[in-house]
Amino acid sequence: MEALWIALIGNAVALAIVFITNAATNRRERKREDREDKRLELQREDQRKAWERADRTRISDMQRDYYFEFFIELRKASLAVHNAGHGSGPDLENLWHLPAFEALERLRIFASDEAFDAATEAYTALLTFGESVEDGHETVEESEYRDRLADFLEAVRLDLGVVTKR
């Protein structure tokens, strides 16, 4: 009978060793899976941040391009007004301001509120300047337009983070 007890105790110890080994293996596996989950989560987070950076860069590039386009259209229109007023260019056509207006409308989407407000004021000053052309003289309206253009450029520089030396 003693042999039976020894066999039972031996089997119980062997069974306990199997359970303990199995539990330890399961615990190691869970830790490995947790580490893998954390690694994958960090990888996803890094990928998300990279996509956000790429989106911000793309939007910033588009914003810069639209600011530049509006500035160029304003300059073209103001040059046409100036030349028409000084007799060094043709008279203004109907809708001479349309390209600047279209560029302003594109800014509505991408510009900051401050830059869009400054752009709107510059465009409005351009229209007033265009309506008050005098032969060969700089008008108050032209001076006002230049001031509003300078305000627009300052707002754009602030918006884009361009540092200026003053």
C-alpha positions as CSV (number, residue, x, y, z in Angstrom):
1,M,0.0,0.0,0.0
2,E,2.9,2.2,0.7
3,A,3.9,1.8,-3.0
4,L,0.4,3.0,-4.0
5,W,0.8,6.2,-1.9
6,I,4.2,6.8,-3.3
7,A,2.8,6.4,-6.8
8,L,-0.1,8.7,-6.0
9,I,2.1,11.3,-4.5
10,G,4.6,11.1,-7.4
11,N,1.7,11.5,-9.9
12,A,0.3,14.4,-7.9
13,V,3.7,16.1,-7.8
14,A,4.1,15.5,-11.6
15,L,0.6,16.9,-12.2
16,A,1.4,19.9,-10.0
17,I,4.6,20.5,-12.0
18,V,2.6,20.3,-15.2
19,F,0.1,22.9,-13.9
20,I,2.8,25.2,-12.6
21,T,4.8,25.0,-15.8
22,N,1.6,25.5,-17.8
23,A,0.7,28.6,-15.7
24,A,4.2,30.0,-16.0
25,T,4.1,29.5,-19.8
26,N,0.7,31.2,-20.0
27,R,1.9,34.1,-17.9
28,R,5.0,34.5,-20.1
29,E,2.9,34.3,-23.2
30,R,0.5,37.0,-21.9
31,K,3.4,39.3,-21.1
32,R,4.8,38.7,-24.6
33,E,1.4,39.5,-26.1
34,D,1.1,42.6,-23.9
35,R,4.6,43.8,-25.0
36,E,3.6,43.1,-28.7
37,D,0.3,45.0,-28.2
38,K,2.2,47.9,-26.7
39,R,4.7,47.9,-29.5
40,L,2.0,47.8,-32.2
41,E,0.1,50.6,-30.4
42,L,3.3,52.7,-30.3
43,Q,3.9,51.9,-34.0
44,R,0.3,53.0,-34.8
45,E,0.7,56.2,-32.8
46,D,3.9,57.0,-34.6
47,Q,2.2,56.4,-37.9
48,R,-0.7,58.6,-37.0
49,K,1.7,61.4,-35.9
50,A,3.6,61.0,-39.2
51,W,0.3,61.3,-41.1
52,E,-0.7,64.3,-39.1
53,R,2.7,66.0,-39.8
54,A,2.3,65.2,-43.5
55,D,-1.2,66.6,-43.5
56,R,-0.1,69.8,-41.7
57,T,2.8,70.2,-44.1
58,R,0.5,69.7,-47.1
59,I,-2.0,72.2,-45.8
60,S,0.7,74.7,-44.9
61,D,2.1,74.4,-48.5
62,M,-1.4,74.9,-49.9
63,Q,-2.0,77.8,-47.6
64,R,1.3,79.4,-48.6
65,D,0.5,78.9,-52.3
66,Y,-2.9,80.5,-51.9
67,Y,-1.5,83.5,-50.0
68,F,1.1,84.0,-52.7
69,E,-1.5,83.6,-55.5
70,F,-3.7,86.3,-53.9
71,F,-0.7,88.6,-53.4
72,I,0.3,88.2,-57.1
73,E,-3.3,88.8,-58.3
74,L,-3.5,92.0,-56.1
75,R,-0.2,93.2,-57.5
76,K,-1.3,92.6,-61.1
77,A,-4.6,94.4,-60.6
78,S,-3.0,97.3,-58.7
79,L,-0.4,97.7,-61.5
80,A,-3.2,97.7,-64.1
81,V,-5.0,100.4,-62.1
82,H,-1.9,102.4,-61.6
83,N,-0.9,102.2,-65.3
84,A,-4.4,103.1,-66.4
85,G,-4.4,106.1,-64.1
86,H,-1.0,107.3,-65.3
87,G,-1.7,106.7,-69.0
88,S,1.1,104.2,-69.3
89,G,-1.3,101.2,-69.8
90,P,-4.7,100.4,-71.3
91,D,-7.9,101.4,-69.6
92,L,-9.3,99.0,-67.1
93,E,-11.5,96.3,-68.5
94,N,-14.8,95.2,-67.0
95,L,-14.1,92.7,-64.3
96,W,-10.4,93.7,-64.1
97,H,-10.5,92.6,-60.4
98,L,-12.0,89.1,-61.0
99,P,-8.7,87.1,-60.7
100,A,-8.0,88.8,-57.4
101,F,-11.6,88.1,-56.2
102,E,-11.2,84.4,-57.1
103,A,-7.9,84.2,-55.3
104,L,-9.6,85.8,-52.3
105,E,-12.3,83.2,-52.3
106,R,-9.7,80.4,-52.2
107,L,-8.2,82.1,-49.2
108,R,-11.6,81.8,-47.4
109,I,-10.8,78.1,-46.9
110,F,-7.1,78.1,-46.0
111,A,-6.4,81.5,-44.4
112,S,-6.6,82.3,-40.7
113,D,-9.4,84.7,-39.7
114,E,-6.9,87.5,-39.2
115,A,-5.2,87.0,-42.6
116,F,-8.5,86.6,-44.4
117,D,-9.9,89.8,-42.8
118,A,-6.7,91.6,-43.9
119,A,-7.0,90.1,-47.4
120,T,-10.6,91.3,-47.6
121,E,-9.6,94.8,-46.6
122,A,-6.8,94.8,-49.1
123,Y,-9.2,93.7,-51.9
124,T,-11.8,96.3,-50.9
125,A,-9.1,99.0,-50.9
126,L,-8.0,97.8,-54.3
127,L,-11.6,98.2,-55.6
128,T,-11.8,101.7,-54.2
129,F,-8.4,102.5,-55.7
130,G,-9.6,101.2,-59.1
131,E,-12.7,103.4,-58.9
132,S,-10.8,106.6,-58.1
133,V,-8.1,106.6,-60.7
134,E,-6.8,110.1,-61.4
135,D,-4.5,110.9,-64.2
136,G,-0.9,110.9,-63.1
137,H,-1.4,111.4,-59.4
138,E,-1.2,109.1,-56.5
139,T,-4.5,109.2,-54.8
140,V,-5.4,108.8,-51.1
141,E,-7.1,105.5,-52.2
142,E,-3.8,104.2,-53.7
143,S,-2.0,105.0,-50.4
144,E,-4.8,103.3,-48.5
145,Y,-4.5,100.2,-50.7
146,R,-0.8,100.1,-50.1
147,D,-1.4,100.3,-46.3
148,R,-3.9,97.5,-46.5
149,L,-1.6,95.4,-48.6
150,A,1.1,95.9,-46.0
151,D,-1.3,94.8,-43.3
152,F,-2.2,91.7,-45.3
153,L,1.5,90.8,-45.7
154,E,2.0,91.2,-42.0
155,A,-0.9,88.9,-41.2
156,V,0.4,86.3,-43.7
157,R,3.9,86.4,-42.2
158,L,2.4,86.0,-38.7
159,D,0.2,83.1,-39.9
160,L,3.0,81.3,-41.6
161,G,5.5,82.0,-38.8
162,V,7.8,84.0,-41.0
163,V,10.2,86.1,-38.8
164,T,10.8,89.6,-40.0
165,K,13.5,92.0,-39.0
166,R,12.3,95.5,-38.2
